[in-house]
Amino acid sequence: MSFQSYIPETYILQWLASLSIWFLLIGIPLLTISTFCYCLARSTGNVAGVIVDTTAKRVRSYQQQQRKRDKVEPAVEEGRAYV
């Protein structure tokens, strides 16, 4: 009884078999981790909440800086610095 390779002899089929092995080694764990993270975020009701929260904070701080700058600049331009 001899053991024969299950991978075919054709180069393209060997390449496809190698690709499928790499998918099993890398793709399935990556898919599992990403699915877990998505389900965890969804269970908390916050799928993209972290990104949205950080963006909203940046926008708010930028708007506050603009308001402060707009209040100070006209007074400085007119020569009346109200500090």
mmCIF file of the N, C-alpha and C atoms, coordinates in Angstrom:
data_MODEL
# 
_entry.id   MODEL 
# 
loop_
_atom_site.group_PDB 
_atom_site.id 
_atom_site.type_symbol 
_atom_site.label_atom_id 
_atom_site.label_alt_id 
_atom_site.label_comp_id 
_atom_site.label_asym_id 
_atom_site.label_entity_id 
_atom_site.label_seq_id 
_atom_site.pdbx_PDB_ins_code 
_atom_site.Cartn_x 
_atom_site.Cartn_y 
_atom_site.Cartn_z 
_atom_site.occupancy 
_atom_site.B_iso_or_equiv 
_atom_site.pdbx_formal_charge 
_atom_site.auth_seq_id 
_atom_site.auth_comp_id 
_atom_site.auth_asym_id 
_atom_site.auth_atom_id 
_atom_site.pdbx_PDB_model_num 
ATOM 1   N N  . MET A 1 1  ? 0.846   -1.170 0.000   1.00 0.00 ? 1  MET A N  1 
ATOM 2   C CA . MET A 1 1  ? 0.000   0.000  0.000   1.00 0.00 ? 1  MET A CA 1 
ATOM 3   C C  . MET A 1 1  ? 0.898   1.242  0.000   1.00 0.00 ? 1  MET A C  1 
ATOM 4   N N  . SER A 1 2  ? 0.707   2.076  -0.974  1.00 0.00 ? 2  SER A N  1 
ATOM 5   C CA . SER A 1 2  ? 1.551   3.271  -1.080  1.00 0.00 ? 2  SER A CA 1 
ATOM 6   C C  . SER A 1 2  ? 0.716   4.513  -0.785  1.00 0.00 ? 2  SER A C  1 
ATOM 7   N N  . PHE A 1 3  ? 1.408   5.492  -0.231  1.00 0.00 ? 3  PHE A N  1 
ATOM 8   C CA . PHE A 1 3  ? 0.742   6.764  0.052   1.00 0.00 ? 3  PHE A CA 1 
ATOM 9   C C  . PHE A 1 3  ? 0.961   7.704  -1.119  1.00 0.00 ? 3  PHE A C  1 
ATOM 10  N N  . GLN A 1 4  ? -0.103  8.154  -1.695  1.00 0.00 ? 4  GLN A N  1 
ATOM 11  C CA . GLN A 1 4  ? -0.004  9.090  -2.805  1.00 0.00 ? 4  GLN A CA 1 
ATOM 12  C C  . GLN A 1 4  ? -0.418  10.471 -2.320  1.00 0.00 ? 4  GLN A C  1 
ATOM 13  N N  . SER A 1 5  ? 0.177   11.463 -2.933  1.00 0.00 ? 5  SER A N  1 
ATOM 14  C CA . SER A 1 5  ? -0.145  12.835 -2.572  1.00 0.00 ? 5  SER A CA 1 
ATOM 15  C C  . SER A 1 5  ? -1.549  13.163 -3.067  1.00 0.00 ? 5  SER A C  1 
ATOM 16  N N  . TYR A 1 6  ? -2.294  13.851 -2.230  1.00 0.00 ? 6  TYR A N  1 
ATOM 17  C CA . TYR A 1 6  ? -3.630  14.266 -2.627  1.00 0.00 ? 6  TYR A CA 1 
ATOM 18  C C  . TYR A 1 6  ? -3.597  15.537 -3.466  1.00 0.00 ? 6  TYR A C  1 
ATOM 19  N N  . ILE A 1 7  ? -2.446  16.216 -3.496  1.00 0.00 ? 7  ILE A N  1 
ATOM 20  C CA . ILE A 1 7  ? -2.316  17.414 -4.316  1.00 0.00 ? 7  ILE A CA 1 
ATOM 21  C C  . ILE A 1 7  ? -1.992  16.983 -5.740  1.00 0.00 ? 7  ILE A C  1 
ATOM 22  N N  . PRO A 1 8  ? -2.771  17.416 -6.700  1.00 0.00 ? 8  PRO A N  1 
ATOM 23  C CA . PRO A 1 8  ? -2.534  16.999 -8.088  1.00 0.00 ? 8  PRO A CA 1 
ATOM 24  C C  . PRO A 1 8  ? -1.179  17.482 -8.614  1.00 0.00 ? 8  PRO A C  1 
ATOM 25  N N  . GLU A 1 9  ? -0.758  16.889 -9.702  1.00 0.00 ? 9  GLU A N  1 
ATOM 26  C CA . GLU A 1 9  ? 0.555   17.175 -10.268 1.00 0.00 ? 9  GLU A CA 1 
ATOM 27  C C  . GLU A 1 9  ? 0.591   18.449 -11.098 1.00 0.00 ? 9  GLU A C  1 
ATOM 28  N N  . THR A 1 10 ? -0.532  18.961 -11.520 1.00 0.00 ? 10 THR A N  1 
ATOM 29  C CA . THR A 1 10 ? -0.555  20.155 -12.351 1.00 0.00 ? 10 THR A CA 1 
ATOM 30  C C  . THR A 1 10 ? -0.162  21.370 -11.517 1.00 0.00 ? 10 THR A C  1 
ATOM 31  N N  . TYR A 1 11 ? 0.607   22.275 -12.120 1.00 0.00 ? 11 TYR A N  1 
ATOM 32  C CA . TYR A 1 11 ? 1.119   23.442 -11.402 1.00 0.00 ? 11 TYR A CA 1 
ATOM 33  C C  . TYR A 1 11 ? -0.018  24.337 -10.908 1.00 0.00 ? 11 TYR A C  1 
ATOM 34  N N  . ILE A 1 12 ? -1.001  24.569 -11.753 1.00 0.00 ? 12 ILE A N  1 
ATOM 35  C CA . ILE A 1 12 ? -2.116  25.446 -11.368 1.00 0.00 ? 12 ILE A CA 1 
ATOM 36  C C  . ILE A 1 12 ? -2.907  24.831 -10.218 1.00 0.00 ? 12 ILE A C  1 
ATOM 37  N N  . LEU A 1 13 ? -3.135  23.536 -10.268 1.00 0.00 ? 13 LEU A N  1 
ATOM 38  C CA . LEU A 1 13 ? -3.883  22.892 -9.193  1.00 0.00 ? 13 LEU A CA 1 
ATOM 39  C C  . LEU A 1 13 ? -3.078  22.871 -7.894  1.00 0.00 ? 13 LEU A C  1 
ATOM 40  N N  . GLN A 1 14 ? -1.756  22.731 -8.001  1.00 0.00 ? 14 GLN A N  1 
ATOM 41  C CA . GLN A 1 14 ? -0.912  22.814 -6.805  1.00 0.00 ? 14 GLN A CA 1 
ATOM 42  C C  . GLN A 1 14 ? -0.997  24.211 -6.196  1.00 0.00 ? 14 GLN A C  1 
ATOM 43  N N  . TRP A 1 15 ? -0.979  25.216 -7.068  1.00 0.00 ? 15 TRP A N  1 
ATOM 44  C CA . TRP A 1 15 ? -1.061  26.598 -6.600  1.00 0.00 ? 15 TRP A CA 1 
ATOM 45  C C  . TRP A 1 15 ? -2.404  26.849 -5.912  1.00 0.00 ? 15 TRP A C  1 
ATOM 46  N N  . LEU A 1 16 ? -3.480  26.343 -6.501  1.00 0.00 ? 16 LEU A N  1 
ATOM 47  C CA . LEU A 1 16 ? -4.803  26.502 -5.893  1.00 0.00 ? 16 LEU A CA 1 
ATOM 48  C C  . LEU A 1 16 ? -4.903  25.766 -4.557  1.00 0.00 ? 16 LEU A C  1 
ATOM 49  N N  . ALA A 1 17 ? -4.298  24.587 -4.485  1.00 0.00 ? 17 ALA A N  1 
ATOM 50  C CA . ALA A 1 17 ? -4.305  23.845 -3.226  1.00 0.00 ? 17 ALA A CA 1 
ATOM 51  C C  . ALA A 1 17 ? -3.518  24.593 -2.159  1.00 0.00 ? 17 ALA A C  1 
ATOM 52  N N  . SER A 1 18 ? -2.388  25.164 -2.554  1.00 0.00 ? 18 SER A N  1 
ATOM 53  C CA . SER A 1 18 ? -1.593  25.956 -1.617  1.00 0.00 ? 18 SER A CA 1 
ATOM 54  C C  . SER A 1 18 ? -2.376  27.179 -1.144  1.00 0.00 ? 18 SER A C  1 
ATOM 55  N N  . LEU A 1 19 ? -3.073  27.806 -2.075  1.00 0.00 ? 19 LEU A N  1 
ATOM 56  C CA . LEU A 1 19 ? -3.881  28.971 -1.735  1.00 0.00 ? 19 LEU A CA 1 
ATOM 57  C C  . LEU A 1 19 ? -4.987  28.600 -0.752  1.00 0.00 ? 19 LEU A C  1 
ATOM 58  N N  . SER A 1 20 ? -5.600  27.454 -0.960  1.00 0.00 ? 20 SER A N  1 
ATOM 59  C CA . SER A 1 20 ? -6.665  27.038 -0.047  1.00 0.00 ? 20 SER A CA 1 
ATOM 60  C C  . SER A 1 20 ? -6.106  26.705 1.333   1.00 0.00 ? 20 SER A C  1 
ATOM 61  N N  . ILE A 1 21 ? -4.897  26.168 1.391   1.00 0.00 ? 21 ILE A N  1 
ATOM 62  C CA . ILE A 1 21 ? -4.276  25.889 2.688   1.00 0.00 ? 21 ILE A CA 1 
ATOM 63  C C  . ILE A 1 21 ? -3.985  27.195 3.420   1.00 0.00 ? 21 ILE A C  1 
ATOM 64  N N  . TRP A 1 22 ? -3.466  28.193 2.684   1.00 0.00 ? 22 TRP A N  1 
ATOM 65  C CA . TRP A 1 22 ? -3.199  29.494 3.311   1.00 0.00 ? 22 TRP A CA 1 
ATOM 66  C C  . TRP A 1 22 ? -4.496  30.149 3.778   1.00 0.00 ? 22 TRP A C  1 
ATOM 67  N N  . PHE A 1 23 ? -5.576  29.971 3.029   1.00 0.00 ? 23 PHE A N  1 
ATOM 68  C CA . PHE A 1 23 ? -6.862  30.510 3.469   1.00 0.00 ? 23 PHE A CA 1 
ATOM 69  C C  . PHE A 1 23 ? -7.297  29.859 4.774   1.00 0.00 ? 23 PHE A C  1 
ATOM 70  N N  . LEU A 1 24 ? -7.091  28.552 4.876   1.00 0.00 ? 24 LEU A N  1 
ATOM 71  C CA . LEU A 1 24 ? -7.464  27.867 6.108   1.00 0.00 ? 24 LEU A CA 1 
ATOM 72  C C  . LEU A 1 24 ? -6.624  28.352 7.286   1.00 0.00 ? 24 LEU A C  1 
ATOM 73  N N  . LEU A 1 25 ? -5.344  28.596 7.050   1.00 0.00 ? 25 LEU A N  1 
ATOM 74  C CA . LEU A 1 25 ? -4.452  28.996 8.136   1.00 0.00 ? 25 LEU A CA 1 
ATOM 75  C C  . LEU A 1 25 ? -4.637  30.450 8.552   1.00 0.00 ? 25 LEU A C  1 
ATOM 76  N N  . ILE A 1 26 ? -4.914  31.327 7.594   1.00 0.00 ? 26 ILE A N  1 
ATOM 77  C CA . ILE A 1 26 ? -4.993  32.762 7.890   1.00 0.00 ? 26 ILE A CA 1 
ATOM 78  C C  . ILE A 1 26 ? -6.425  33.282 7.828   1.00 0.00 ? 26 ILE A C  1 
ATOM 79  N N  . GLY A 1 27 ? -7.157  32.905 6.812   1.00 0.00 ? 27 GLY A N  1 
ATOM 80  C CA . GLY A 1 27 ? -8.481  33.481 6.576   1.00 0.00 ? 27 GLY A CA 1 
ATOM 81  C C  . GLY A 1 27 ? -9.506  33.135 7.628   1.00 0.00 ? 27 GLY A C  1 
ATOM 82  N N  . ILE A 1 28 ? -9.555  31.891 8.031   1.00 0.00 ? 28 ILE A N  1 
ATOM 83  C CA . ILE A 1 28 ? -10.571 31.481 9.000   1.00 0.00 ? 28 ILE A CA 1 
ATOM 84  C C  . ILE A 1 28 ? -10.355 32.134 10.365  1.00 0.00 ? 28 ILE A C  1 
ATOM 85  N N  . PRO A 1 29 ? -9.125  32.144 10.918  1.00 0.00 ? 29 PRO A N  1 
ATOM 86  C CA . PRO A 1 29 ? -8.961  32.871 12.188  1.00 0.00 ? 29 PRO A CA 1 
ATOM 87  C C  . PRO A 1 29 ? -9.258  34.364 12.067  1.00 0.00 ? 29 PRO A C  1 
ATOM 88  N N  . LEU A 1 30 ? -8.860  34.972 10.959  1.00 0.00 ? 30 LEU A N  1 
ATOM 89  C CA . LEU A 1 30 ? -9.128  36.393 10.765  1.00 0.00 ? 30 LEU A CA 1 
ATOM 90  C C  . LEU A 1 30 ? -10.629 36.651 10.666  1.00 0.00 ? 30 LEU A C  1 
ATOM 91  N N  . LEU A 1 31 ? -11.327 35.803 9.948   1.00 0.00 ? 31 LEU A N  1 
ATOM 92  C CA . LEU A 1 31 ? -12.778 35.921 9.837   1.00 0.00 ? 31 LEU A CA 1 
ATOM 93  C C  . LEU A 1 31 ? -13.452 35.713 11.191  1.00 0.00 ? 31 LEU A C  1 
ATOM 94  N N  . THR A 1 32 ? -12.944 34.775 11.970  1.00 0.00 ? 32 THR A N  1 
ATOM 95  C CA . THR A 1 32 ? -13.499 34.511 13.294  1.00 0.00 ? 32 THR A CA 1 
ATOM 96  C C  . THR A 1 32 ? -13.307 35.707 14.217  1.00 0.00 ? 32 THR A C  1 
ATOM 97  N N  . ILE A 1 33 ? -12.110 36.285 14.204  1.00 0.00 ? 33 ILE A N  1 
ATOM 98  C CA . ILE A 1 33 ? -11.827 37.434 15.068  1.00 0.00 ? 33 ILE A CA 1 
ATOM 99  C C  . ILE A 1 33 ? -12.682 38.634 14.669  1.00 0.00 ? 33 ILE A C  1 
ATOM 100 N N  . SER A 1 34 ? -12.769 38.900 13.369  1.00 0.00 ? 34 SER A N  1 
ATOM 101 C CA . SER A 1 34 ? -13.558 40.056 12.937  1.00 0.00 ? 34 SER A CA 1 
ATOM 102 C C  . SER A 1 34 ? -15.044 39.854 13.240  1.00 0.00 ? 34 SER A C  1 
ATOM 103 N N  . THR A 1 35 ? -15.545 38.641 13.080  1.00 0.00 ? 35 THR A N  1 
ATOM 104 C CA . THR A 1 35 ? -16.942 38.357 13.414  1.00 0.00 ? 35 THR A CA 1 
ATOM 105 C C  . THR A 1 35 ? -17.188 38.529 14.906  1.00 0.00 ? 35 THR A C  1 
ATOM 106 N N  . PHE A 1 36 ? -16.248 38.072 15.715  1.00 0.00 ? 36 PHE A N  1 
ATOM 107 C CA . PHE A 1 36 ? -16.370 38.226 17.164  1.00 0.00 ? 36 PHE A CA 1 
ATOM 108 C C  . PHE A 1 36 ? -16.403 39.701 17.551  1.00 0.00 ? 36 PHE A C  1 
ATOM 109 N N  . CYS A 1 37 ? -15.517 40.490 16.969  1.00 0.00 ? 37 CYS A N  1 
ATOM 110 C CA . CYS A 1 37 ? -15.484 41.925 17.285  1.00 0.00 ? 37 CYS A CA 1 
ATOM 111 C C  . CYS A 1 37 ? -16.775 42.609 16.845  1.00 0.00 ? 37 CYS A C  1 
ATOM 112 N N  . TYR A 1 38 ? -17.289 42.229 15.677  1.00 0.00 ? 38 TYR A N  1 
ATOM 113 C CA . TYR A 1 38 ? -18.543 42.818 15.199  1.00 0.00 ? 38 TYR A CA 1 
ATOM 114 C C  . TYR A 1 38 ? -19.700 42.454 16.126  1.00 0.00 ? 38 TYR A C  1 
ATOM 115 N N  . CYS A 1 39 ? -19.779 41.187 16.510  1.00 0.00 ? 39 CYS A N  1 
ATOM 116 C CA . CYS A 1 39 ? -20.868 40.754 17.395  1.00 0.00 ? 39 CYS A CA 1 
ATOM 117 C C  . CYS A 1 39 ? -20.751 41.407 18.766  1.00 0.00 ? 39 CYS A C  1 
ATOM 118 N N  . LEU A 1 40 ? -19.529 41.574 19.254  1.00 0.00 ? 40 LEU A N  1 
ATOM 119 C CA . LEU A 1 40 ? -19.331 42.232 20.539  1.00 0.00 ? 40 LEU A CA 1 
ATOM 120 C C  . LEU A 1 40 ? -19.776 43.684 20.469  1.00 0.00 ? 40 LEU A C  1 
ATOM 121 N N  . ALA A 1 41 ? -19.414 44.360 19.394  1.00 0.00 ? 41 ALA A N  1 
ATOM 122 C CA . ALA A 1 41 ? -19.822 45.756 19.239  1.00 0.00 ? 41 ALA A CA 1 
ATOM 123 C C  . ALA A 1 41 ? -21.328 45.862 19.059  1.00 0.00 ? 41 ALA A C  1 
ATOM 124 N N  . ARG A 1 42 ? -21.903 44.932 18.336  1.00 0.00 ? 42 ARG A N  1 
ATOM 125 C CA . ARG A 1 42 ? -23.345 44.983 18.101  1.00 0.00 ? 42 ARG A CA 1 
ATOM 126 C C  . ARG A 1 42 ? -24.126 44.680 19.374  1.00 0.00 ? 42 ARG A C  1 
ATOM 127 N N  . SER A 1 43 ? -23.596 43.790 20.191  1.00 0.00 ? 43 SER A N  1 
ATOM 128 C CA . SER A 1 43 ? -24.302 43.458 21.432  1.00 0.00 ? 43 SER A CA 1 
ATOM 129 C C  . SER A 1 43 ? -24.324 44.639 22.389  1.00 0.00 ? 43 SER A C  1 
ATOM 130 N N  . THR A 1 44 ? -23.321 45.493 22.303  1.00 0.00 ? 44 THR A N  1 
ATOM 131 C CA . THR A 1 44 ? -23.324 46.697 23.138  1.00 0.00 ? 44 THR A CA 1 
ATOM 132 C C  . THR A 1 44 ? -24.092 47.823 22.469  1.00 0.00 ? 44 THR A C  1 
ATOM 133 N N  . GLY A 1 45 ? -24.575 47.605 21.241  1.00 0.00 ? 45 GLY A N  1 
ATOM 134 C CA . GLY A 1 45 ? -25.322 48.627 20.525  1.00 0.00 ? 45 GLY A CA 1 
ATOM 135 C C  . GLY A 1 45 ? -24.439 49.727 19.982  1.00 0.00 ? 45 GLY A C  1 
ATOM 136 N N  . ASN A 1 46 ? -23.195 49.404 19.709  1.00 0.00 ? 46 ASN A N  1 
ATOM 137 C CA . ASN A 1 46 ? -22.231 50.430 19.349  1.00 0.00 ? 46 ASN A CA 1 
ATOM 138 C C  . ASN A 1 46 ? -21.331 49.925 18.223  1.00 0.00 ? 46 ASN A C  1 
ATOM 139 N N  . VAL A 1 47 ? -21.894 49.684 17.048  1.00 0.00 ? 47 VAL A N  1 
ATOM 140 C CA . VAL A 1 47 ? -21.132 49.071 15.966  1.00 0.00 ? 47 VAL A CA 1 
ATOM 141 C C  . VAL A 1 47 ? -19.970 49.953 15.541  1.00 0.00 ? 47 VAL A C  1 
ATOM 142 N N  . ALA A 1 48 ? -20.252 51.199 15.216  1.00 0.00 ? 48 ALA A N  1 
ATOM 143 C CA . ALA A 1 48 ? -19.186 52.111 14.807  1.00 0.00 ? 48 ALA A CA 1 
ATOM 144 C C  . ALA A 1 48 ? -19.064 53.259 15.795  1.00 0.00 ? 48 ALA A C  1 
ATOM 145 N N  . GLY A 1 49 ? -19.484 53.012 17.013  1.00 0.00 ? 49 GLY A N  1 
ATOM 146 C CA . GLY A 1 49 ? -19.546 54.081 17.997  1.00 0.00 ? 49 GLY A CA 1 
ATOM 147 C C  . GLY A 1 49 ? -18.215 54.693 18.344  1.00 0.00 ? 49 GLY A C  1 
ATOM 148 N N  . VAL A 1 50 ? -17.177 53.881 18.414  1.00 0.00 ? 50 VAL A N  1 
ATOM 149 C CA . VAL A 1 50 ? -15.870 54.410 18.799  1.00 0.00 ? 50 VAL A CA 1 
ATOM 150 C C  . VAL A 1 50 ? -15.383 55.410 17.771  1.00 0.00 ? 50 VAL A C  1 
ATOM 151 N N  . ILE A 1 51 ? -15.513 55.068 16.503  1.00 0.00 ? 51 ILE A N  1 
ATOM 152 C CA . ILE A 1 51 ? -15.065 55.966 15.438  1.00 0.00 ? 51 ILE A CA 1 
ATOM 153 C C  . ILE A 1 51 ? -15.913 57.228 15.422  1.00 0.00 ? 51 ILE A C  1 
ATOM 154 N N  . VAL A 1 52 ? -17.217 57.066 15.562  1.00 0.00 ? 52 VAL A N  1 
ATOM 155 C CA . VAL A 1 52 ? -18.116 58.218 15.539  1.00 0.00 ? 52 VAL A CA 1 
ATOM 156 C C  . VAL A 1 52 ? -17.856 59.125 16.738  1.00 0.00 ? 52 VAL A C  1 
ATOM 157 N N  . ASP A 1 53 ? -17.642 58.534 17.913  1.00 0.00 ? 53 ASP A N  1 
ATOM 158 C CA . ASP A 1 53 ? -17.391 59.342 19.108  1.00 0.00 ? 53 ASP A CA 1 
ATOM 159 C C  . ASP A 1 53 ? -16.113 60.150 18.984  1.00 0.00 ? 53 ASP A C  1 
ATOM 160 N N  . THR A 1 54 ? -15.042 59.515 18.513  1.00 0.00 ? 54 THR A N  1 
ATOM 161 C CA . THR A 1 54 ? -13.778 60.250 18.393  1.00 0.00 ? 54 THR A CA 1 
ATOM 162 C C  . THR A 1 54 ? -13.891 61.344 17.341  1.00 0.00 ? 54 THR A C  1 
ATOM 163 N N  . THR A 1 55 ? -14.590 61.059 16.251  1.00 0.00 ? 55 THR A N  1 
ATOM 164 C CA . THR A 1 55 ? -14.767 62.079 15.214  1.00 0.00 ? 55 THR A CA 1 
ATOM 165 C C  . THR A 1 55 ? -15.607 63.236 15.737  1.00 0.00 ? 55 THR A C  1 
ATOM 166 N N  . ALA A 1 56 ? -16.664 62.935 16.467  1.00 0.00 ? 56 ALA A N  1 
ATOM 167 C CA . ALA A 1 56 ? -17.514 63.993 17.024  1.00 0.00 ? 56 ALA A CA 1 
ATOM 168 C C  . ALA A 1 56 ? -16.737 64.853 18.014  1.00 0.00 ? 56 ALA A C  1 
ATOM 169 N N  . LYS A 1 57 ? -15.883 64.227 18.815  1.00 0.00 ? 57 LYS A N  1 
ATOM 170 C CA . LYS A 1 57 ? -15.070 64.997 19.761  1.00 0.00 ? 57 LYS A CA 1 
ATOM 171 C C  . LYS A 1 57 ? -14.110 65.916 19.025  1.00 0.00 ? 57 LYS A C  1 
ATOM 172 N N  . ARG A 1 58 ? -13.510 65.411 17.959  1.00 0.00 ? 58 ARG A N  1 
ATOM 173 C CA . ARG A 1 58 ? -12.598 66.247 17.175  1.00 0.00 ? 58 ARG A CA 1 
ATOM 174 C C  . ARG A 1 58 ? -13.331 67.429 16.558  1.00 0.00 ? 58 ARG A C  1 
ATOM 175 N N  . VAL A 1 59 ? -14.517 67.175 16.025  1.00 0.00 ? 59 VAL A N  1 
ATOM 176 C CA . VAL A 1 59 ? -15.297 68.252 15.403  1.00 0.00 ? 59 VAL A CA 1 
ATOM 177 C C  . VAL A 1 59 ? -15.685 69.288 16.451  1.00 0.00 ? 59 VAL A C  1 
ATOM 178 N N  . ARG A 1 60 ? -16.136 68.824 17.624  1.00 0.00 ? 60 ARG A N  1 
ATOM 179 C CA . ARG A 1 60 ? -16.519 69.763 18.682  1.00 0.00 ? 60 ARG A CA 1 
ATOM 180 C C  . ARG A 1 60 ? -15.341 70.615 19.137  1.00 0.00 ? 60 ARG A C  1 
ATOM 181 N N  . SER A 1 61 ? -14.189 69.990 19.334  1.00 0.00 ? 61 SER A N  1 
ATOM 182 C CA . SER A 1 61 ? -13.028 70.765 19.787  1.00 0.00 ? 61 SER A CA 1 
ATOM 183 C C  . SER A 1 61 ? -12.579 71.740 18.702  1.00 0.00 ? 61 SER A C  1 
ATOM 184 N N  . TYR A 1 62 ? -12.668 71.326 17.439  1.00 0.00 ? 62 TYR A N  1 
ATOM 185 C CA . TYR A 1 62 ? -12.306 72.234 16.346  1.00 0.00 ? 62 TYR A CA 1 
ATOM 186 C C  . TYR A 1 62 ? -13.258 73.427 16.299  1.00 0.00 ? 62 TYR A C  1 
ATOM 187 N N  . GLN A 1 63 ? -14.547 73.162 16.470  1.00 0.00 ? 63 GLN A N  1 
ATOM 188 C CA . GLN A 1 63 ? -15.526 74.248 16.461  1.00 0.00 ? 63 GLN A CA 1 
ATOM 189 C C  . GLN A 1 63 ? -15.311 75.203 17.628  1.00 0.00 ? 63 GLN A C  1 
ATOM 190 N N  . GLN A 1 64 ? -14.978 74.660 18.796  1.00 0.00 ? 64 GLN A N  1 
ATOM 191 C CA . GLN A 1 64 ? -14.714 75.519 19.947  1.00 0.00 ? 64 GLN A CA 1 
ATOM 192 C C  . GLN A 1 64 ? -13.481 76.385 19.705  1.00 0.00 ? 64 GLN A C  1 
ATOM 193 N N  . GLN A 1 65 ? -12.451 75.794 19.109  1.00 0.00 ? 65 GLN A N  1 
ATOM 194 C CA . GLN A 1 65 ? -11.250 76.572 18.800  1.00 0.00 ? 65 GLN A CA 1 
ATOM 195 C C  . GLN A 1 65 ? -11.569 77.673 17.796  1.00 0.00 ? 65 GLN A C  1 
ATOM 196 N N  . GLN A 1 66 ? -12.395 77.363 16.810  1.00 0.00 ? 66 GLN A N  1 
ATOM 197 C CA . GLN A 1 66 ? -12.767 78.364 15.813  1.00 0.00 ? 66 GLN A CA 1 
ATOM 198 C C  . GLN A 1 66 ? -13.546 79.504 16.465  1.00 0.00 ? 66 GLN A C  1 
ATOM 199 N N  . ARG A 1 67 ? -14.463 79.178 17.376  1.00 0.00 ? 67 ARG A N  1 
ATOM 200 C CA . ARG A 1 67 ? -15.239 80.218 18.056  1.00 0.00 ? 67 ARG A CA 1 
ATOM 201 C C  . ARG A 1 67 ? -14.335 81.118 18.888  1.00 0.00 ? 67 ARG A C  1 
ATOM 202 N N  . LYS A 1 68 ? -13.391 80.502 19.603  1.00 0.00 ? 68 LYS A N  1 
ATOM 203 C CA . LYS A 1 68 ? -12.456 81.296 20.404  1.00 0.00 ? 68 LYS A CA 1 
ATOM 204 C C  . LYS A 1 68 ? -11.619 82.196 19.509  1.00 0.00 ? 68 LYS A C  1 
ATOM 205 N N  . ARG A 1 69 ? -11.157 81.643 18.399  1.00 0.00 ? 69 ARG A N  1 
ATOM 206 C CA . ARG A 1 69 ? -10.326 82.410 17.476  1.00 0.00 ? 69 ARG A CA 1 
ATOM 207 C C  . ARG A 1 69 ? -11.125 83.548 16.853  1.00 0.00 ? 69 ARG A C  1 
ATOM 208 N N  . ASP A 1 70 ? -12.374 83.288 16.497  1.00 0.00 ? 70 ASP A N  1 
ATOM 209 C CA . ASP A 1 70 ? -13.216 84.328 15.895  1.00 0.00 ? 70 ASP A CA 1 
ATOM 210 C C  . ASP A 1 70 ? -13.520 85.453 16.886  1.00 0.00 ? 70 ASP A C  1 
ATOM 211 N N  . LYS A 1 71 ? -13.604 85.122 18.171  1.00 0.00 ? 71 LYS A N  1 
ATOM 212 C CA . LYS A 1 71 ? -13.855 86.152 19.181  1.00 0.00 ? 71 LYS A CA 1 
ATOM 213 C C  . LYS A 1 71 ? -12.616 87.016 19.403  1.00 0.00 ? 71 LYS A C  1 
ATOM 214 N N  . VAL A 1 72 ? -11.441 86.422 19.319  1.00 0.00 ? 72 VAL A N  1 
ATOM 215 C CA . VAL A 1 72 ? -10.206 87.145 19.613  1.00 0.00 ? 72 VAL A CA 1 
ATOM 216 C C  . VAL A 1 72 ? -9.724  87.933 18.407  1.00 0.00 ? 72 VAL A C  1 
ATOM 217 N N  . GLU A 1 73 ? -9.794  87.374 17.217  1.00 0.00 ? 73 GLU A N  1 
ATOM 218 C CA . GLU A 1 73 ? -9.209  88.006 16.031  1.00 0.00 ? 73 GLU A CA 1 
ATOM 219 C C  . GLU A 1 73 ? -9.786  89.380 15.692  1.00 0.00 ? 73 GLU A C  1 
ATOM 220 N N  . PRO A 1 74 ? -11.089 89.593 15.669  1.00 0.00 ? 74 PRO A N  1 
ATOM 221 C CA . PRO A 1 74 ? -11.584 90.927 15.315  1.00 0.00 ? 74 PRO A CA 1 
ATOM 222 C C  . PRO A 1 74 ? -11.106 92.005 16.291  1.00 0.00 ? 74 PRO A C  1 
ATOM 223 N N  . ALA A 1 75 ? -11.031 91.661 17.574  1.00 0.00 ? 75 ALA A N  1 
ATOM 224 C CA . ALA A 1 75 ? -10.573 92.630 18.559  1.00 0.00 ? 75 ALA A CA 1 
ATOM 225 C C  . ALA A 1 75 ? -9.106  92.971 18.340  1.00 0.00 ? 75 ALA A C  1 
ATOM 226 N N  . VAL A 1 76 ? -8.299  92.007 17.979  1.00 0.00 ? 76 VAL A N  1 
ATOM 227 C CA . VAL A 1 76 ? -6.875  92.255 17.743  1.00 0.00 ? 76 VAL A CA 1 
ATOM 228 C C  . VAL A 1 76 ? -6.697  93.061 16.473  1.00 0.00 ? 76 VAL A C  1 
ATOM 229 N N  . GLU A 1 77 ? -7.488  92.775 15.445  1.00 0.00 ? 77 GLU A N  1 
ATOM 230 C CA . GLU A 1 77 ? -7.373  93.506 14.182  1.00 0.00 ? 77 GLU A CA 1 
ATOM 231 C C  . GLU A 1 77 ? -7.727  94.977 14.356  1.00 0.00 ? 77 GLU A C  1 
ATOM 232 N N  . GLU A 1 78 ? -8.686  95.275 15.208  1.00 0.00 ? 78 GLU A N  1 
ATOM 233 C CA . GLU A 1 78 ? -9.097  96.656 15.413  1.00 0.00 ? 78 GLU A CA 1 
ATOM 234 C C  . GLU A 1 78 ? -8.186  97.389 16.387  1.00 0.00 ? 78 GLU A C  1 
ATOM 235 N N  . GLY A 1 79 ? -7.262  96.673 16.997  1.00 0.00 ? 79 GLY A N  1 
ATOM 236 C CA . GLY A 1 79 ? -6.359  97.310 17.933  1.00 0.00 ? 79 GLY A CA 1 
ATOM 237 C C  . GLY A 1 79 ? -6.879  97.335 19.356  1.00 0.00 ? 79 GLY A C  1 
ATOM 238 N N  . ARG A 1 80 ? -7.996  96.690 19.605  1.00 0.00 ? 80 ARG A N  1 
ATOM 239 C CA . ARG A 1 80 ? -8.555  96.626 20.955  1.00 0.00 ? 80 ARG A CA 1 
ATOM 240 C C  . ARG A 1 80 ? -8.512  95.184 21.419  1.00 0.00 ? 80 ARG A C  1 
ATOM 241 N N  . ALA A 1 81 ? -7.468  94.812 22.060  1.00 0.00 ? 81 ALA A N  1 
ATOM 242 C CA . ALA A 1 81 ? -7.324  93.435 22.522  1.00 0.00 ? 81 ALA A CA 1 
ATOM 243 C C  . ALA A 1 81 ? -8.060  93.266 23.843  1.00 0.00 ? 81 ALA A C  1 
ATOM 244 N N  . TYR A 1 82 ? -9.130  92.511 23.808  1.00 0.00 ? 82 TYR A N  1 
ATOM 245 C CA . TYR A 1 82 ? -9.895  92.222 25.016  1.00 0.00 ? 82 TYR A CA 1 
ATOM 246 C C  . TYR A 1 82 ? -9.452  90.863 25.527  1.00 0.00 ? 82 TYR A C  1 
ATOM 247 N N  . VAL A 1 83 ? -8.583  90.852 26.451  1.00 0.00 ? 83 VAL A N  1 
ATOM 248 C CA . VAL A 1 83 ? -8.095  89.571 26.974  1.00 0.00 ? 83 VAL A CA 1 
ATOM 249 C C  . VAL A 1 83 ? -8.506  89.434 28.411  1.00 0.00 ? 83 VAL A C  1 
# 
